Amino acid sequence: MAINEDIKNAIRSLADKHEEVYSIVCIVDDVDIAGKTCNCSPINGDAKLLNVRLMADVTKIGIFVTPSVNSQVMVTMINKYTGYVSMFSELDEIQLNGLDKDGLVIVADLVTKLNNLENLINTHLIAYNLHTHAGVTVGMGVTGITTPDTQTLTPTIQADLENTTVKHGTG
């Protein structure tokens, strides 16, 4: 039985590194978009933290949040040498599963655009349903003048609806 206890104790000592998880409040010095990391300066004056992860796995697409330079972040240490940004005070961009689907829709602006289109179509439907043709004498036609509607639609462009701060893709 002593051998089993020795093995258990050896495994426990190997597994238990007594590393405490902790976080450090920092200021973002610069951001490496390609590497999905940033360099930060702790506000308490400690040494700079280099290559702090902005994602769990910087080789994947997932959720990639870009903090603003000079903004405050919370860096949580994974071990003595590696940390990740766990909280952000200001963001430049959020990518959800890549960039291939462009920006997200600004819903309030989209609703306004759609309502304007619906109102214009409804106005045209009313004018169409009430119109008469001047000089018609065949059958039971009614004669009269329809005033032409000169309104035009302004084509919607992507910038009218897109919030470029948040981008998404199919991953």
Buried (B, 14 or more C-beta within 10 A) or exposed (E): EEEEEEEEEEEEEEEEEEEEEEBBBBBBBEBEEEEBBBBBBBEEEEEEBEBBBBBEEBEEBBEBBBBBBEBBBBBBBEEEEEBBBEEBEEEBBBBBBBBEEEBBBBEEBBEEBEEEEEEBEEEEEEEEEEEEEEEEEEEEEEEEEEEEEEEEEEEBEEEEBBEEEBBBEEE
